[in-house]
Amino acid sequence: MGTTRLGGLLSPDSLPDARLAFDQDELDRAVRFTPDPDALGSDTSEAIAAALVTLKATSGSSNVGDTTLKWETQLDLVLRDVQTRINAASAQASVLLIGVLAGAVLILLLAADLLARRRAQALTAARQRGAGLPDLAAELLIESAAVTVAAAAAGLALARMATPGVSLWWTIPVALAAIAAGPGLGTLLAARSTRDVRAPANRTARRWLRQTAQLRRAALEAAIVVTAVAALVALHQRGILPATPGGATGAWSTQDSGAALPSGAPALGILAGALVLLRLLPAATTFALRRALRSRRPLAALGTARAAATSTHALPLLVMVASVALATYALTFDATARRGLADGAWRTVGADARLDANPAAGIDMNAVGRSIAATPGVRQAVAAQVTDNARVTTESTLVTPRLVIVDAAAFQRLLASIPVPDAPELARLAPTGQDDVPALVRSGDRSLLPGMRLQLPRGDDEPALRLTAVGTAPAVGDTADVVIVDASALTAAGVPAVPNTVWVTGPGAAQAVAAHAEGATAVVRADVLHERRTAPLTAGLLRLAWMSAAALAALGLLGLTLGAAAGAPERWLTLSRLRTLGLRLREARWVAAGELLPPVAVAAIAGPLLGVLLAHLTFGPLALRLLIGSPTDPAVMVAWWGAGLLALTLLAAVTVVVPIESALRRRRRLSELLRAGGG
């Protein structure tokens, strides 16, 4: 007696007749739907996923023997995973963009401060002639609004030409800063220059006024620090992803307003650190001035004195520190993501190349492995039997891990030759002569732990093979649950291994695997890495990180230039008067460089360190694992070369700014230099 399975190919016209020719219990009807990726979008995926969930919930059970339709699909889970990655990428992009916005707003404040200083005489004269503060504010606001609206319209038009979708919300902070900064600072300067409040003669009253101003500044700085701490706490508690309420369509929850504070945590943290440095800089320059006054170098004393006098200027230091720190943060983001992609490719492939064969193909993978090992350019070729979803039972449950049967010593040498974590516990898999076969286990939900006794079914009439977990297994592929057994130990127990996978390392691994890929599937690590790096979300975020770093570096240099330009008239007026007393032009340049160098040095040294610190504090909640497609978050990889380049560029800019300032103010008349209040 036997069983014969009959299969037939029918045309659409003859299918109804075939259904009538068989009884209901003799014919299984199956309809397969293939999704069209080009037709799926963010506007249709949510509705499709909800419809699929409803169909699965209302369909018949698989163990019911009637004609009820039974829906089985994983498309809704795939769509949810893709949407989760899109949400993560949007949130991570918002972190980078908020950093650029913070640098742009600080630059606009510094430019407005420079403009207000250059207009100080005109504003003071207008105020003295009877112009009211509301009139001055309105005049400055109209001028600022006209320029800002025209510039914003031009920028949006260029952005619309480059990309079809333009978000107006991201332009609001920059536009508001550009409109309000100039009129606000100009009006404040006019009010201070013409107020008739005299300083009290009482020393106690003057001390009270000074302490009141200090308390106001301290309250403002404390508010910023508290906000930064709250943002970091919120980031660690809620993460960067949008809130996902229960339900199958939770992945389509849009980023709510509560995500703005966590997204701004890196920028706020860096701003808070810059404020701390701003508090420490005057004390440091004062200490340096005391030391310089004791030396016999007058140029050092003059430069330090000028630096101490200008160390209280907040905006230039804030701009440079924030720009360098945020640029370092963006470069660290890029380096960490690229390192995570590289590590993920090594973990997925397991070597430079891998050859997989179907056991039903009848390919002798041991012979293929020996042939590949003899190929020039191949260092190692290790054959193994890899079984996904193997049935392994523990004392309490049934698990389906990835079962790897391999020569433990050869596999250990393979792992030691590639940039993955070593696995010294593979040495424990040597045959012991006991009944239980030693094994290494790895589990994501702790269902497999060292010390457990496992059973591996062999057949219907054969007893299960007993295993003992003697250690932790290394990661093999992207599977969380792994069981590794030595091939010789398993053969000694009466279960011979039938390899279906060959891991190959060496510069010629890809060519060797491709030459032996007949009837098998070749997987090359370089191809896997290229595919993941060029994925739209990943490539877009990496490109955004680079562009953010470049924009912030440019803003830092612009901050140095504007800060130097703001103090240039007063600085070179003093130096020019000193030149009338015998100071040489070269010495004047050294004094000017000494004045500009302390805040630049603080930004060049402390900025990268601050960016790296914020990277370590915030990269965990940013869920970079979703960006690189890894089960775990990648380790922080600091781009020290980029940080060093930023620091050197900022320091080198001082050597360019000082000669330019000197050339612009080299020829000045003696009457202009000695005139009281001249500049």
C-alpha positions as CSV (number, residue, x, y, z in Angstrom):
1,M,0.0,0.0,0.0
2,G,1.2,3.5,-0.8
3,T,0.1,7.0,-1.3
4,T,0.1,8.8,-4.6
5,R,0.0,12.6,-4.7
6,L,-1.4,14.0,-8.0
7,G,-0.8,17.6,-9.1
8,G,-2.2,19.3,-12.1
9,L,-1.9,22.7,-13.8
10,L,-5.3,24.1,-14.9
11,S,-6.2,27.1,-16.9
12,P,-8.5,29.7,-15.3
13,D,-11.4,28.5,-17.5
14,S,-11.1,24.9,-16.5
15,L,-10.6,25.6,-12.8
16,P,-14.4,25.8,-12.0
17,D,-15.0,22.4,-13.6
18,A,-12.2,20.9,-11.6
19,R,-13.7,22.2,-8.4
20,L,-17.0,20.5,-9.3
21,A,-15.2,17.2,-10.1
22,F,-13.8,16.9,-6.6
23,D,-15.5,16.9,-3.2
24,Q,-14.9,19.7,-0.7
25,D,-12.7,17.4,1.4
26,E,-10.6,16.3,-1.5
27,L,-9.5,19.8,-2.7
28,D,-7.5,22.4,-0.8
29,R,-8.0,25.9,-2.2
30,A,-5.3,28.4,-1.6
31,V,-5.1,32.0,-3.0
32,R,-1.8,33.8,-2.8
33,F,-1.6,37.6,-2.9
34,T,1.7,39.3,-3.8
35,P,2.1,42.9,-2.7
36,D,3.3,45.5,-5.1
37,P,6.1,47.5,-3.3
38,D,5.8,50.4,-5.6
39,A,2.1,50.9,-4.7
40,L,2.8,50.8,-0.9
41,G,3.3,54.1,0.8
42,S,2.8,55.8,4.1
43,D,-0.7,56.9,3.1
44,T,-1.9,53.3,2.3
45,S,0.2,51.0,4.6
46,E,-1.7,51.8,7.7
47,A,-5.1,51.0,6.1
48,I,-3.7,47.8,4.6
49,A,-2.2,46.6,7.9
50,A,-5.5,47.3,9.7
51,A,-7.4,45.4,7.0
52,L,-5.0,42.4,7.3
53,V,-5.3,42.3,11.1
54,T,-9.1,42.4,10.8
55,L,-9.1,39.5,8.2
56,K,-6.8,37.4,10.4
57,A,-8.9,38.0,13.5
58,T,-12.2,37.2,11.8
59,S,-11.0,34.2,9.6
60,G,-11.4,30.6,10.5
61,S,-8.9,28.7,12.6
62,S,-6.3,26.4,11.0
63,N,-7.6,23.3,12.9
64,V,-11.2,23.7,11.7
65,G,-12.0,21.3,8.8
66,D,-14.6,23.3,7.0
67,T,-14.6,25.6,4.0
68,T,-14.1,28.8,6.0
69,L,-11.4,31.1,4.6
70,K,-8.3,31.1,6.7
71,W,-6.0,34.1,6.4
72,E,-2.3,33.7,7.0
73,T,0.1,36.6,6.4
74,Q,3.0,38.4,7.9
75,L,2.6,41.5,5.7
76,D,1.1,43.5,8.6
77,L,4.1,42.8,10.7
78,V,6.5,43.7,7.9
79,L,4.7,47.0,7.3
80,R,4.8,47.8,11.0
81,D,8.5,47.1,11.2
82,V,9.2,49.3,8.2
83,Q,7.1,52.1,9.7
84,T,8.9,51.8,13.0
85,R,12.2,52.2,11.1
86,I,10.8,55.3,9.3
87,N,9.7,56.8,12.7
88,A,13.2,56.1,14.1
89,A,14.9,57.7,11.1
90,S,12.6,60.8,11.3
91,A,13.3,61.1,15.1
92,Q,17.1,60.7,14.6
93,A,17.0,63.2,11.7
94,S,15.2,65.7,14.0
95,V,18.0,65.4,16.6
96,L,20.6,66.4,13.9
97,L,18.4,69.2,12.5
98,I,17.7,70.7,16.0
99,G,21.5,70.9,16.4
100,V,21.9,72.8,13.2
101,L,18.9,75.1,14.1
102,A,20.6,75.8,17.5
103,G,23.8,76.8,15.8
104,A,21.9,78.9,13.3
105,V,19.9,80.7,16.0
106,L,23.1,81.5,18.0
107,I,24.8,82.9,14.8
108,L,21.8,85.1,14.2
109,L,22.0,86.4,17.8
110,L,25.7,87.1,17.4
111,A,25.1,88.9,14.0
112,A,22.3,91.0,15.6
113,D,24.7,91.9,18.5
114,L,27.3,93.0,16.0
115,L,24.8,95.0,14.0
116,A,23.5,96.7,17.2
117,R,27.1,97.6,18.2
118,R,27.8,99.1,14.8
119,R,24.6,101.2,15.0
120,A,25.2,102.3,18.6
121,Q,26.0,105.9,17.7
122,A,23.0,106.3,15.4
123,L,20.6,104.7,17.8
124,T,21.9,106.8,20.7
125,A,21.7,110.0,18.6
126,A,18.1,109.2,17.6
127,R,17.2,108.5,21.2
128,Q,18.7,111.8,22.3
129,R,16.8,113.7,19.7
130,G,13.5,112.5,21.2
131,A,12.8,109.2,19.4
132,G,10.8,106.9,21.6
133,L,11.8,103.3,22.2
134,P,8.6,101.9,20.6
135,D,9.3,103.9,17.5
136,L,12.8,102.7,17.3
137,A,11.7,99.1,17.9
138,A,9.0,99.4,15.2
139,E,11.5,100.9,12.7
140,L,14.0,98.1,13.3
141,L,11.3,95.4,13.2
142,I,10.0,96.6,9.8
143,E,13.6,96.6,8.4
144,S,14.4,93.2,9.9
145,A,11.1,91.6,8.8
146,A,11.5,92.8,5.2
147,V,15.0,91.4,4.9
148,T,14.1,88.1,6.7
149,V,10.9,87.5,4.6
150,A,12.7,88.0,1.4
151,A,15.6,85.8,2.4
152,A,13.3,83.1,3.8
153,A,11.2,83.1,0.6
154,A,14.4,82.7,-1.5
155,G,15.6,79.8,0.7
156,L,12.2,78.0,0.6
157,A,12.1,78.4,-3.2
158,L,15.6,76.9,-3.6
159,A,14.6,74.1,-1.2
160,R,11.4,73.4,-3.2
161,M,13.5,73.2,-6.4
162,A,15.8,70.6,-4.7
163,T,13.1,68.5,-3.1
164,P,9.3,68.3,-3.6
165,G,8.5,68.2,0.2
166,V,9.4,71.2,2.3
167,S,8.6,71.4,6.0
168,L,7.7,75.0,7.0
169,W,7.9,74.2,10.7
170,W,11.7,73.9,10.7
171,T,12.0,77.4,9.2
172,I,10.0,79.1,12.0
173,P,12.8,79.2,14.7
174,V,15.3,80.7,12.2
175,A,12.8,83.2,10.9
176,L,11.7,84.3,14.3
177,A,15.3,84.7,15.5
178,A,16.2,86.7,12.4
179,I,13.2,89.0,12.8
180,A,13.4,89.6,16.5
181,A,17.1,89.5,17.4
182,G,18.1,92.7,15.7
183,P,15.3,94.9,16.9
184,G,15.4,93.5,20.4
185,L,19.2,94.0,20.9
186,G,19.1,97.4,19.1
187,T,16.3,98.7,21.3
188,L,17.9,97.4,24.4
189,L,21.2,99.1,23.5
190,A,19.4,102.4,22.9
191,A,17.6,102.1,26.2
192,R,20.8,101.5,28.1
193,S,22.8,104.2,26.4
194,T,20.2,106.9,27.2
195,R,18.8,106.0,30.6
196,D,19.1,108.6,33.3
197,V,19.4,106.3,36.2
198,R,22.6,107.2,38.0
199,A,24.7,104.9,40.0
200,P,24.0,105.3,43.7
201,A,26.7,106.7,45.9
202,N,26.1,104.2,48.6
203,R,28.4,101.2,48.3
204,T,25.8,98.8,49.7
205,A,23.3,100.0,47.1
206,R,25.8,99.4,44.3
207,R,26.6,96.0,45.6
208,W,22.9,95.2,45.8
209,L,22.4,96.2,42.2
210,R,25.4,94.2,41.1
211,Q,24.2,91.1,43.0
212,T,20.7,91.5,41.5
213,A,22.1,91.4,38.0
214,Q,24.2,88.4,38.8
215,L,21.1,86.6,40.3
216,R,19.1,87.3,37.2
217,R,21.8,85.9,35.0
218,A,22.3,82.9,37.2
219,A,18.5,82.2,37.2
220,L,18.5,82.3,33.4
221,E,21.5,79.9,33.2
222,A,20.0,77.6,35.8
223,A,16.8,77.5,33.9
224,I,18.7,76.4,30.8
225,V,20.6,73.7,32.7
226,V,17.4,72.4,34.4
227,T,15.8,72.2,31.0
228,A,18.7,70.3,29.6
229,V,18.6,67.8,32.5
230,A,14.9,67.4,32.0
231,A,15.4,66.7,28.3
232,L,18.0,64.1,29.0
233,V,15.8,62.4,31.6
234,A,12.8,62.5,29.2
235,L,15.0,61.0,26.4
236,H,16.1,58.1,28.6
237,Q,12.6,57.4,29.9
238,R,10.5,57.7,26.8
239,G,13.1,57.2,24.1
240,I,13.2,59.0,20.8
241,L,10.4,57.1,19.0
242,P,6.9,58.4,19.0
243,A,4.5,57.2,21.7
244,T,2.9,53.9,20.4
245,P,-0.4,53.2,22.1
246,G,-1.7,49.6,22.2
247,G,-3.0,48.1,19.0
248,A,-1.8,46.8,15.7
249,T,-1.5,50.2,14.2
250,G,0.6,51.7,17.0
251,A,3.6,52.0,14.7
252,W,1.8,54.6,12.7
253,S,1.5,57.0,15.6
254,T,3.0,60.3,14.5
255,Q,5.7,62.1,16.5
256,D,3.7,64.0,19.1
257,S,4.6,67.3,20.7
258,G,6.1,65.4,23.7
259,A,9.0,64.3,21.5
260,A,10.3,67.8,21.0
261,L,12.0,67.9,24.4
262,P,13.8,64.6,24.0
263,S,14.9,65.4,20.5
264,G,16.5,68.6,21.7
265,A,18.3,66.9,24.5
266,P,21.8,66.8,22.8
267,A,21.5,70.5,21.7
268,L,20.3,71.6,25.2
269,G,23.0,69.5,26.9
270,I,25.7,71.1,24.8
271,L,24.3,74.6,25.4
272,A,24.3,73.9,29.2
273,G,27.9,72.8,29.0
274,A,28.8,75.9,27.1
275,L,27.3,78.0,29.8
276,V,29.4,76.2,32.4
277,L,32.5,77.0,30.3
278,L,31.4,80.6,30.0
279,R,31.3,80.8,33.8
280,L,34.8,79.3,34.1
281,L,36.5,81.4,31.3
282,P,36.7,84.7,33.2
283,A,38.2,83.0,36.3
284,A,40.8,81.3,34.1
285,T,41.8,84.4,32.2
286,T,42.0,86.4,35.5
287,F,44.3,83.7,36.9
288,A,46.4,83.7,33.7
289,L,46.6,87.6,33.9
290,R,48.0,87.4,37.4
291,R,50.7,85.0,36.2
292,A,51.4,87.1,33.1
293,L,51.9,90.2,35.2
294,R,54.7,88.5,37.2
295,S,56.5,87.5,34.0
296,R,59.0,89.6,32.0
297,R,57.1,89.3,28.8
298,P,55.0,92.5,28.2
299,L,53.3,91.1,25.1
300,A,51.9,88.2,27.1
301,A,50.7,90.6,29.8
302,L,49.0,92.8,27.2
303,G,47.4,89.9,25.3
304,T,46.1,88.3,28.6
305,A,44.8,91.6,29.8
306,R,42.8,92.1,26.6
307,A,41.5,88.5,26.9
308,A,40.4,89.0,30.5
309,A,38.6,92.2,29.5
310,T,36.7,90.5,26.7
311,S,36.1,87.1,28.4
312,T,32.6,88.2,29.6
313,H,31.3,88.4,26.0
314,A,29.0,85.4,26.0
315,L,27.7,85.0,22.5
316,P,31.1,84.3,20.6
317,L,32.1,81.6,23.1
318,L,28.6,80.0,23.0
319,V,28.5,79.9,19.2
320,M,32.0,78.4,18.9
321,V,31.6,75.8,21.6
322,A,28.1,74.8,20.5
323,S,29.0,74.6,16.9
324,V,32.2,72.5,17.4
325,A,30.4,70.2,20.0
326,L,27.4,69.6,17.8
327,A,29.6,69.0,14.7
328,T,31.6,66.4,16.7
329,Y,28.2,64.9,17.8
330,A,27.1,64.6,14.2
331,L,30.5,63.1,13.1
332,T,30.3,60.6,16.0
333,F,26.7,59.7,14.9
334,D,28.0,58.9,11.4
335,A,31.1,57.0,12.7
336,T,28.9,54.9,15.1
337,A,26.4,54.1,12.4
338,R,29.0,53.1,9.9
339,R,30.8,50.9,12.5
340,G,27.5,49.3,13.4
341,L,26.8,48.6,9.8
342,A,30.2,47.0,9.3
343,D,29.8,44.9,12.5
344,G,26.3,43.9,11.4
345,A,27.6,42.7,8.0
346,W,30.3,40.6,9.7
347,R,27.7,39.1,12.1
348,T,25.2,38.4,9.3
349,V,27.7,36.7,7.0
350,G,30.1,35.3,9.6
351,A,33.1,35.7,7.4
352,D,34.3,37.5,4.2
353,A,32.0,35.2,2.2
354,R,29.6,32.3,2.9
355,L,28.3,29.5,0.7
356,D,24.9,28.0,1.6
357,A,23.5,24.9,0.0
358,N,20.2,23.1,0.3
359,P,20.6,19.7,2.0
360,A,18.3,18.2,-0.8
361,A,20.8,19.4,-3.5
362,G,23.2,16.6,-2.5
363,I,26.3,18.8,-2.6
364,D,29.3,17.5,-0.6
365,M,30.1,20.7,1.3
366,N,33.2,19.1,3.0
367,A,34.7,18.6,-0.5
368,V,33.6,22.1,-1.5
369,G,35.2,23.5,1.6
370,R,38.5,21.7,0.9
371,S,38.5,23.0,-2.7
372,I,37.8,26.5,-1.6
373,A,40.6,26.3,1.0
374,A,43.1,25.4,-1.7
375,T,42.1,28.5,-3.8
376,P,44.7,31.3,-3.8
377,G,43.7,34.2,-1.6
378,V,41.7,32.1,0.9
379,R,43.0,32.0,4.4
380,Q,40.4,29.7,6.1
381,A,37.3,27.7,4.9
382,V,35.2,26.2,7.7
383,A,32.3,23.8,6.8
384,A,29.4,23.5,9.2
385,Q,25.8,22.3,9.4
386,V,23.5,25.1,10.2
387,T,19.8,24.3,10.9
388,D,17.4,27.1,11.5
389,N,14.4,26.5,13.8
390,A,15.8,23.3,15.2
391,R,13.7,21.6,17.8
392,V,15.5,21.6,21.1
393,T,13.7,20.8,24.4
394,T,14.7,22.0,27.8
395,E,13.4,20.9,31.2
396,S,10.5,23.3,30.9
397,T,9.9,24.3,27.3
398,L,10.5,23.8,23.6
399,V,12.8,26.3,21.8
400,T,13.7,26.6,18.2
401,P,17.2,28.0,18.0
402,R,19.7,28.0,15.2
403,L,21.7,24.8,15.6
404,V,25.3,25.0,14.4
405,I,27.4,21.8,14.2
406,V,31.0,22.7,13.4
407,D,34.6,21.9,14.2
408,A,35.0,24.0,17.3
409,A,38.7,24.5,17.0
410,A,38.5,25.6,13.3
411,F,35.5,27.9,14.1
412,Q,37.4,29.5,17.0
413,R,40.4,30.2,14.7
414,L,37.9,31.7,12.2
415,L,36.3,34.0,14.7
416,A,39.8,35.1,15.9
417,S,40.7,36.2,12.4
418,I,37.7,38.5,11.8
419,P,36.6,41.7,13.7
420,V,34.0,40.0,15.8
421,P,34.1,39.2,19.5
422,D,36.3,36.2,20.3
423,A,34.7,33.0,21.7
424,P,37.2,31.4,24.0
425,E,34.5,29.1,25.4
426,L,34.5,27.1,22.2
427,A,37.4,25.2,23.7
428,R,34.9,23.6,26.1
429,L,33.2,21.7,23.2
430,A,35.9,19.1,22.9
431,P,34.6,15.5,23.3
432,T,34.6,14.4,27.0
433,G,33.7,10.8,26.7
434,Q,30.5,11.3,28.8
435,D,27.0,10.6,27.7
436,D,26.0,14.3,27.4
437,V,27.4,16.3,24.5
438,P,28.7,19.7,25.5
439,A,27.1,22.7,23.8
440,L,27.2,26.5,23.9
441,V,24.0,28.3,24.1
442,R,22.8,31.9,23.4
443,S,19.3,33.3,24.0
444,G,17.6,36.6,23.7
445,D,14.8,35.8,26.2
446,R,17.0,33.7,28.6
447,S,15.2,30.5,27.6
448,L,18.7,29.0,27.1
449,L,21.3,29.4,29.8
450,P,24.6,27.8,30.7
451,G,24.1,24.8,33.0
452,M,20.9,23.7,31.4
453,R,20.3,20.1,30.1
454,L,18.9,20.0,26.6
455,Q,17.5,17.3,24.4
456,L,17.9,17.1,20.6
457,P,15.4,14.8,18.9
458,R,16.9,12.5,16.3
459,G,14.1,10.4,14.9
460,D,10.8,8.6,15.6
461,D,12.5,5.4,16.8
462,E,15.7,6.8,18.3
463,P,16.2,8.4,21.7
464,A,16.8,12.1,21.9
465,L,20.4,13.3,22.1
466,R,21.2,14.8,25.4
467,L,23.2,18.1,25.5
468,T,24.7,20.0,28.4
469,A,25.1,23.8,28.1
470,V,28.7,24.5,29.2
471,G,29.0,28.1,28.2
472,T,27.7,31.1,26.2
473,A,27.8,30.8,22.4
474,P,29.0,33.5,20.1
475,A,26.5,35.3,17.8
476,V,25.9,33.4,14.5
477,G,24.0,35.5,12.1
478,D,21.1,37.7,13.2
479,T,19.3,35.1,15.2
480,A,19.0,35.6,19.0
481,D,18.8,31.9,19.9
482,V,21.9,29.8,19.0
483,V,23.1,26.4,20.0
484,I,26.6,25.3,18.9
485,V,27.9,21.7,19.1
486,D,31.3,20.3,18.1
487,A,31.0,18.1,15.0
488,S,33.4,15.4,16.3
489,A,31.6,15.2,19.7
490,L,28.3,14.8,17.9
491,T,29.7,12.1,15.6
492,A,31.1,10.3,18.6
493,A,27.5,10.3,20.0
494,G,26.3,8.6,16.8
495,V,24.9,11.6,14.9
496,P,27.1,12.4,11.9
497,A,27.1,16.0,10.7
498,V,26.1,16.9,7.1
499,P,27.5,20.4,6.4
500,N,25.4,22.8,4.4
501,T,27.4,26.0,4.9
502,V,31.0,27.0,4.3
503,W,32.5,30.2,5.9
504,V,35.5,31.6,3.9
505,T,37.9,34.4,4.9
506,G,40.7,36.0,2.9
507,P,41.1,38.6,0.1
508,G,40.0,36.0,-2.5
509,A,37.0,34.7,-0.5
510,A,34.4,36.4,-2.8
511,Q,35.9,35.0,-6.0
512,A,36.4,31.5,-4.5
513,V,32.8,31.4,-3.3
514,A,31.5,32.6,-6.6
515,A,33.4,30.0,-8.5
516,H,31.9,27.2,-6.4
517,A,28.3,28.6,-6.3
518,E,26.8,26.1,-8.7
519,G,23.7,24.7,-7.0
520,A,24.4,26.9,-3.9
521,T,23.9,30.5,-2.7
522,A,26.9,32.8,-2.3
523,V,26.7,35.6,0.3
524,V,29.5,38.2,0.2
525,R,30.0,40.4,3.2
526,A,31.0,43.4,1.0
527,D,27.8,43.1,-0.9
528,V,25.7,42.9,2.3
529,L,27.5,46.0,3.7
530,H,27.0,47.9,0.4
531,E,23.3,47.0,0.3
532,R,22.7,48.2,3.8
533,R,24.7,51.4,3.5
534,T,22.9,52.4,0.3
535,A,19.4,51.7,1.7
536,P,17.3,54.9,1.4
537,L,16.8,55.6,5.1
538,T,20.4,54.7,6.1
539,A,22.1,56.6,3.3
540,G,19.9,59.6,3.9
541,L,20.7,59.8,7.6
542,L,24.4,59.3,7.0
543,R,24.4,62.0,4.4
544,L,22.4,64.3,6.8
545,A,25.0,63.7,9.5
546,W,27.8,64.8,7.2
547,M,25.9,67.8,6.0
548,S,25.1,68.8,9.6
549,A,28.7,68.5,10.6
550,A,29.8,70.6,7.6
551,A,27.1,73.3,8.3
552,L,28.0,73.5,12.0
553,A,31.7,73.7,11.2
554,A,30.9,76.6,8.9
555,L,28.8,78.2,11.6
556,G,31.6,77.9,14.1
557,L,34.0,79.7,11.7
558,L,31.4,82.3,11.1
559,G,31.0,82.8,14.8
560,L,34.7,83.3,15.2
561,T,34.6,85.9,12.4
562,L,31.6,87.8,13.8
563,G,32.9,87.7,17.3
564,A,36.3,89.1,16.2
565,A,34.5,91.7,14.1
566,A,32.4,92.8,17.1
567,G,35.4,93.6,19.2
568,A,37.7,94.7,16.4
569,P,37.2,98.5,16.6
570,E,37.9,98.7,20.3
571,R,40.7,96.2,20.1
572,W,42.6,97.9,17.3
573,L,42.0,101.3,18.6
574,T,43.8,100.3,21.8
575,L,46.6,98.6,19.9
576,S,47.0,101.5,17.5
577,R,47.4,103.9,20.5
578,L,49.9,101.5,21.9
579,R,51.7,101.6,18.6
580,T,52.2,105.3,19.0
581,L,54.1,104.5,22.2
582,G,56.5,102.1,20.4
583,L,54.5,98.9,19.9
584,R,55.5,97.2,16.6
585,L,52.9,96.0,14.1
586,R,54.1,92.4,14.5
587,E,53.8,92.7,18.3
588,A,50.3,94.2,18.0
589,R,49.3,91.2,16.0
590,W,50.5,88.9,18.7
591,V,48.5,90.9,21.3
592,A,45.4,90.7,19.1
593,A,45.9,86.9,18.7
594,G,46.3,86.6,22.5
595,E,43.0,88.3,23.0
596,L,41.1,86.1,20.5
597,L,42.9,82.8,21.3
598,P,41.4,81.9,24.8
599,P,37.7,81.5,23.7
600,V,38.9,79.8,20.5
601,A,41.1,77.4,22.5
602,V,38.3,76.6,24.9
603,A,36.0,75.8,22.0
604,A,38.7,73.7,20.2
605,I,39.5,71.6,23.3
606,A,36.2,71.5,25.3
607,G,33.8,71.5,22.3
608,P,34.8,68.0,21.0
609,L,34.9,66.6,24.5
610,L,31.4,68.0,25.1
611,G,30.1,66.5,21.9
612,V,31.6,63.0,22.8
613,L,30.1,63.2,26.3
614,L,26.6,63.9,24.9
615,A,27.0,61.1,22.4
616,H,27.7,58.6,25.2
617,L,24.7,60.0,27.1
618,T,22.2,60.0,24.3
619,F,23.1,57.4,21.7
620,G,21.4,54.6,23.6
621,P,17.9,56.0,23.6
622,L,18.3,57.1,19.9
623,A,17.7,53.4,18.9
624,L,20.5,53.3,16.3
625,R,19.9,49.5,16.1
626,L,16.8,50.3,13.9
627,L,19.0,52.4,11.6
628,I,21.6,49.7,11.0
629,G,19.2,46.7,11.3
630,S,20.9,45.1,14.3
631,P,19.3,43.4,17.3
632,T,21.5,45.5,19.7
633,D,22.7,49.1,19.8
634,P,26.2,49.7,18.4
635,A,29.0,50.8,20.6
636,V,29.8,54.5,20.4
637,M,32.6,55.1,17.8
638,V,34.2,58.5,18.3
639,A,35.5,60.3,15.2
640,W,38.6,61.7,16.8
641,W,40.0,62.6,13.4
642,G,37.0,64.8,12.7
643,A,37.1,66.4,16.1
644,G,40.8,67.1,15.7
645,L,40.3,68.6,12.3
646,L,37.6,70.9,13.6
647,A,39.9,72.0,16.4
648,L,42.8,72.7,14.1
649,T,40.6,74.6,11.7
650,L,39.3,76.8,14.4
651,L,42.7,77.6,15.7
652,A,44.1,78.2,12.2
653,A,41.3,80.6,11.6
654,V,42.8,82.9,14.2
655,T,46.0,83.2,12.2
656,V,43.9,84.4,9.2
657,V,41.5,86.8,11.1
658,V,44.3,88.7,12.8
659,P,46.3,89.7,9.7
660,I,43.1,90.7,7.9
661,E,42.0,92.9,10.7
662,S,45.5,94.4,10.8
663,A,45.5,95.1,7.1
664,L,42.1,96.8,7.3
665,R,43.1,99.1,10.1
666,R,46.8,99.7,9.3
667,R,46.5,103.2,8.0
668,R,44.8,105.4,10.5
669,R,45.5,109.0,11.3
670,L,47.1,110.0,14.6
671,S,44.2,112.4,15.2
672,E,41.7,109.6,15.0
673,L,43.7,107.4,17.4
674,L,44.2,110.1,20.1
675,R,40.7,111.6,19.8
676,A,38.6,110.8,23.0
677,G,35.9,108.3,22.2
678,G,37.2,107.7,18.7
679,G,36.8,104.4,17.1
